[in-house]
Amino acid sequence: MSGKREPPGEFPYTRGIYPDMYRRRLWTMRQYAGFGTAEDSNRRYRYLLSQGTTGLSVAFDLPTQMGYDSDHRLAEGEVGRVGVAISSLADMEILFRGIPLQDVSTSMTINSTAAILLAYYALAARQQGADPKKLSGTIQNDILKEYIARGTYIYPPRAALRIITDIFAWAACEMPEWNPISISGYHIREAGSTAVQELAFTFANATAYIQAALEAGLDIDVFAPRLSFFFNSHNGFIEEIAKFRAARRIYARLMRDRFGAKDPRSMMLRFHVQTAGSSLTAQQPDVNIVRTAVQALAAVLGGTQSLHTNSRDEALGLPTEESARLALRTQQIIAYESGVANTTDPVGGSEAIEALTDSIEHNALAYLETIDSMGGTLRAIETGFVQNEIQTAAYAYQRSVETGKQIIVGVNRFQMDEGHKIPPLHLDASLERAQIERLRQVRASRSQAAVNERLDALEHAARTGGNLMPPILDAAACYTTVGETSDRLRTVFGEYGEP
């Protein structure tokens, strides 16, 4: 499969998408963070930037992800718990207070409500005087993997795809430096897939998004250069390096041969990597520092454009400031002390790496052919094929751990009595009350007539096929909430229930 070894920066980009890779520019160092109120998270972001983070990565709480305001009955007990609570533009303004958005790249892990949060971000940036056309960053906006592996969906798949293609079209004109989607294999791997399945199902989802955009009349070479991806870096050091190399090759040929892309930028796989959260253990949590370092090094040797390193205490709770700093220092040591950034594709030519790259590519393409024969990604999801493949792989892995075939240090081998415990980050119960009070103040201070008018316009666009981003922006500017905006779209599209 590999044929001759093309230089880095040349099609099919097996060895990297740029000739000089990290000699030209290091990967963006992100630390995924967000908890409590916007004030809490703002303090953490400013701290991380002061410690050398080169990009922000925002975690949102479950109510925000599911399209509920912080005072909704289903939000009780979840406000600010697994991410920051954002109910309106007012929260977004506080979240980035004192952080010049035109000068920092921001990644937002948000899917069903991605259009709303992107609108808040763009408006907050405008208030700072930033030019939206110069804003850089990413929204995850990958709804298909939510049906497969994660579960934070709201609308049925076809309605969700319509929202995504509307974002593609709008962002291409209004925020051309922004990545309107980060097609995610990370959560597929966290759910228990193999490395091959992670690539196969991610590219199957990508195919569905690209096809939907083409059917909506978008030009492949207009939107494809801003597509981005998000992968997992797991424990198999050599396998993970080979996986990233195979991913670039699969994508380049997919874009050229299947979709007819002409612009080389449309064929370059740009991706973010996060180390494997599912590999972290509550037992001997300091050992997680070593796991994360190995996984991060694999991502760098594999040619990532952006990286998040997990903290040692994330199997216990949200990371403390100290743990987040140590995770960031792990990246900085790889970048500045290890020397691996000084050579482009330093593992290229290794017999093991090249053979495994070919093998992963071959097996992932076989999965893609199977999905195509079933009628495509949506059909494979609706029939449960993808979910069943992941569940089978997850079960096999768990059995290998339980039987001792797969050794997990500190879990099924090398256990010890642990005296020292890492104190987890504590979130005060008062944060939920404070968030709800601010939300009520926002509602009391705005024009309800203007809110109703803008929400009516959004509902009309949803029913008539207009692009949804302009009315979402208009509504957001009047401080409509995440819940109010999502509810209007629920009125038109309905809600998805897992069969």
N, C-alpha and C positions, 0 to 999 in steps of 0.2 A: 504493500500500500504506500509506503513512504517514498519509494523511488529515490531519486537523487536528493541530497540534503540541500534545500534552498537556503540561502543566507537569511538571517533575521531581517524582518521588514519586507519580505517578498512573499507573494502568494504561494502556498495557502497559509502562510504565517505560523507554521508549526513551531518555529523557533522564536516567535515574538512578533508583535505587530509593528515595532519600530526597529530600525537598524541598530541604534545605540542603546535602546531600552533604558536601564537605570543610570547609565552614564550620561544620558540626555536629561533625565528627570526621574527622581525617585517616585515610587508609588505614593499615593495620598494616604496618610496615616490617620485613620479615623478611630474613634472610640464610641461605640453604640451606647447612648446614654439618654435617660429621660425618666423622671419619677416625680411623684408628688404634684405640686402646683408648678405653674410656669416660672415663678420666682425661684423655686428649688432647682429646677433644671437649668435656668439661666446661670445660676451660680456655678453649677457643675461645668457647663460649657465654657464659661470664662476661665475657670480653673484649668481645664484641659488645654485650652488655647495657650494659656500662660506656660504650660509644661511642654509645648511643642507639637500638639496635635495640629495637623494641616488641613483637616476637614471635619465638619460636624456630622453626626449621625443621630437622628432623633427617633427615640422609642415613644410610642403613644400608648396610653392606657386602653383597656378593652372597650369601655364605652365609646371612646373616640373612634376606635377602629370599626365598631359595629354600628355607628350612626346614631348613638344615643347621647343626649346631654347628661351632664354630671348629676342632675337632680331627677333623672328618670328612675323609676322603681327598679329596673333591671341593673342600674349602675351602682346600687347600694353595695358598699363594701369593696368595690373595684376601682373607685376613683383614685387615680394616681398610683396604682399598685404595681403594674408591670410596665409603666411608661408614664409620660406626662399627660395630664388632663387638659385637653384643648376643646372648649365648647364654642368659642366665637373668635372673631378677629381680635378682640381685646386680649385674649390669652396669648395669641401669636405675637402681638406687639410686645408683651412683657417677656415672652420666651426669648426674643432676640434683642432685647434692650441692651444698648451699648456694644452690640456686635455688628460691625458694618457688613451687611449681607452681600454687597457687591464685591467684597474682598475675600470672601470665604466660600468654599464649596460645601453645600449642605445636602445630605442624603436623608430622606424621610421614609421610614418603613411604614407605609400606609397603602391600603389597597381599595377596599370598597368605598371609602370616603376620600380617595386620593384627589379627586377633582376639587373638592371643597377645601382640603388642606393646602393644595397648591394655590388656590385663589387667595386664601389667607396669607400665605407666604409672599405672593406677588404684591399684595396690597401693603403688607408690612414693609416690604422693601421699598416700595414707592414712597411711603411716608418718610423713609430715611433719605430720600432723594436719589435712590439707585435707579439705574436704567434697566428695566426688565430684560432687555435684549442682551445685557451683559451678565445676568445672573447665571451662575453655574451650580449644578447639583443634580439630584436624581429623586424621583418618587418611585417607590417600588411598583405600585399600580399593576401588579401581576395577579389577576383574580383567579385564573385557572388553577394555579397551585393551591389556592384556598379551598377549592372543591376537592382537591386531591389529598392534601396533607395538613392543612392548618385550621380551616373552619371559620375564618372571619369574613364570610360572604354576607351580602344582603339580598341582592337581586338575582333573578335567574341568569344563567350564563350568557344568553344572547343579548339581553339588555346590558349586562355588564361589559360585554365586548363593544357595544355601541358607545358607551361612555368612554372607554379606553381609546377608541379611534377618534372620538371628538377631541380628546386631550392631545393626541398625536397631531391632528390638523391645526389646532389652536397654537400649540407650543412651537410648531415649525415656523410660524409667522411671528408670534409675540415673545417667545423665549427660546430663540434658536440655539443658545448655548446650553440649554437644559436637557437632561435625559428624561424623556417622558415615561419611561418604563425601565424597570430592572427585572428582567425575566429570571426567576429564582429557582435554582436547583437546591439551594441551601436547605429549605424546609422539607423538600422531598428526601434529602439525605438524613435530616434529623428525624424523620418519620420512620427510618429504617431501611431505606433503599441501599443498593450497592452503588459503587462508583459508576458503573456502566448505566444503571437505571437512572441515576441522577442526570447524566448527560442526555440520555435518550428522551426522558420525559420532559426535560427542560426545553430541548429543541423541538419536541412535538408541540409544546405550548407556544413556542416562538413562531412556529409555522402557522398556527391558528391566528395569532395576532397579526402577522404579516399579511395573511390571506384576507382577513377582515379589513385591514387598512386598504389593501388593493381594491377590494370590492366596494369600498366607500369612495373610490376615485383618487386615492393618494398615490403619488409617484414614489416608487421604491427608493430612488436615489435622493429623494427629498427627506423622507423620514428615517430610513435605515441607518444613516450615519450617526443618529442620536440614540439608537437602541443600545441598551447596556444589559449586562447579565450579573448574576450574583450566585457564587458557588461556595460550597463547603470545603474546608480542608480538614480531612479526617486523619486517623492515626497511621494509615499505610503510606509511609513517607514516599517511597518510589512510585507506588500506584497513583498517589495524588499528583505528583509532578507529571507523570505520563497522562493523567486525565486532563489536565489543563492544556497540554500540548495537543492532545487529540481533539479537544473541544474547538480550538482555533481552526484546525484543519477541516473538521466537519462543517463548521459554520461558514467558512470561506467558500467551500464547494456548494453548500446548500444555497447560499445567496447568489452565487454566480450561475449555477447550472439549473436550479429549480425556479428561482425568481427573476433571473435575468438582470441582476444588478450590474451596472457598468462602472460606477464610481468605486475605486478601491476602498474608500472609507466605509462603504456599505458592506464590505466583506471582512472587515477587521473586527474580530471579537474583542470588545472591551469589557472587562469584568472586575467586580469587587469580590473579595473573599473574606469570609469570617471563619475563624477557627471553630472546631466542632463543639458546640455546647453540650451535645448529648454524650460526649466522651468525658466530661468533667465528673468528678466523683466527690461526694460528701466526705468519704473516708480519706484521711490524709490530704486535705485540700491543697497543701503547699506543693504536692506532686503535680497538681494541675499547671503550675508554672512551667514545668518541663514539657508536659504534653503540648501546651500552647506554643512554646518556643519551637518544637519540632514541626508542628502543623504550620506555623507562620513561615518557617524556612522553606517548607515545601511549596507554599503559595508564591513566595518570592522566586524560587528556582523555576516555578511553573509560569512566571511572567505576569502576575496580576498587576492591575492598574491602581488598585485601592485595597486596603487591608484593615480589618478590625481584629484585634487580639482579645480573646475572652479573659476575664479576671479569674483569679484562683478561687474566689468564694461564690461563684455564680450557681453552684449546685446547692448552696445554702440560702441564697437570697440575692437581692440587688447588690451590685458591687460597691464596696466602700471606696472612698476617695483614694486611700492608700493602695488598694488593690488595682484600681483603674490606672493609677500612675505607674505601677509596676508592669502592668500589661502593655502600656505605651512604651515604657523603657525597653521592653522585649523587642519591639519593632525597631527602635532607635539603635539598639546594639547590632541587630542584623544589618541595618542600613549603613551604619557608620564604622562598625568595628570588625565585622566578619569578613569583609572583602568581597562577598558574593555579588555586590552590585557593580563591581568594577569590570565584570566580564558578561557579555551578552550570551545568554543560553549556555552557562558553564557546564551543563550536563549533556548537551547535545553530542551525539555520537556514541554515548554509552550503549553497549549492546542490550543491557537490561531495559534501559529507558526507551530505546527505539522500538524494541520488540513489544513492550507493553503498550506503548503509544498506538502501534498498529492494531494490537489485539482489542484494546478498548474502543478504538474507532470502528473496527469490524463488528463488534457485538452491539454497539450502540446503533449503528446503521441497520442491523437486523431488527432491532426493536422498532425503529422508525418505519421500516417496511411493513411490519406487522400492524402497526397503528394505521398506516395508510390503507392497508387491505381491509381494515374494519370500518373505514369511512371517515377517518380523521380523529383528531384529538377529542372533540366534544363527544363523539360517539364512544370513544374508548373510556372517557370519564363516566358518561351516563350508564354504560353497561357495567362499570365497576372493574374493568380490566386493569387499569393503572393502579387503582387502590389495592386490588388483590395481589398484584405483583410485589408491591412495596410491603404489604403485610406478610407475605410469604417469606420475603428476604429478612424482614425484621424478626420473625419467629425463628428462622434458622440461626440468625446471629445470637439471639437470646439463649437458644438451646446450647450453642457452642460455649457461651459464657458459663452457663449452669453446669455443663459437663466438664468444664475445665480445659476444653480444647483451645479456647480463646482466653488468654491470660490477661486479666485487668489488675494492674498493680494496686495493692491495698484493698481489693474487693474479693477476688477469689484466690489470690496468692499474696504473700508478703504482708499479711495483715498485722496490725499491732494495736495494743491498747493505747488510746489517745487521751492524753491529759489536756494539752493545750487546745483551746478552741478559738477559732477566728470569730470575733463578735460580728454578727450581721448588721447591715444597715437597718436602722429602725425608722419607720415612718409613723409619725404621730397621727392619731385618729382625727385630730382637729383639722388636718389638711382638707379632708372631704367637706367639712362644714365651711371652711374658708372659700373653697372653690365654688360651692353652691351659692354662697352669699354674693360672690362677684358676678356669677351668672345672673342672679336676680337683679342686681344693680344694672347690668347691661340691658336687660329687658325693660327695666323701668325708665332708662334714660334715652331710649331710641324712639323713633316714630313708628308706631305700630301700623299706621296706614301705609307708610313707605315699605315696611316689611311685607305686608300682605300683597301690595302691588308687585313687588319684585318676585315673590314666591309664585304669584299667579302667572307671571311672565315665564318663569322657569317651568311650571307645569305645562304651559302652552307649548313651549319648545320641545318638551319631552313627548308630548302627544303628536306634534306635527313633524318631527324629524329634524328640527333645527339643531345646530351645534349647541351643546349644553354649557360650554365654558363661559361665554359672555353673560348669560343670565345668572349663572352661579356667581361670577365675579360681582355683578350688580347687586345681587342679594347679599353677598358677603360684606360689601361696602356699607350696607345698612345694618350691619351687625346681626344678621340672621345667624342662627346657631346651626351647629352640625346636625342636631336632631331635627330641627324644623326643615332644613334643606333635604335631609335624607327622607323624611316623612313625605314630602311632596313627590319625590321620585318613587317612593314605595306606592303611593296612590296610583301612579301610572304603570309601573313595572311589576308591582307585587313583590313578594319575598320568596326566596328559594328555600325549599325544605329538602333535606337529604332523603333520597328514596329509600 
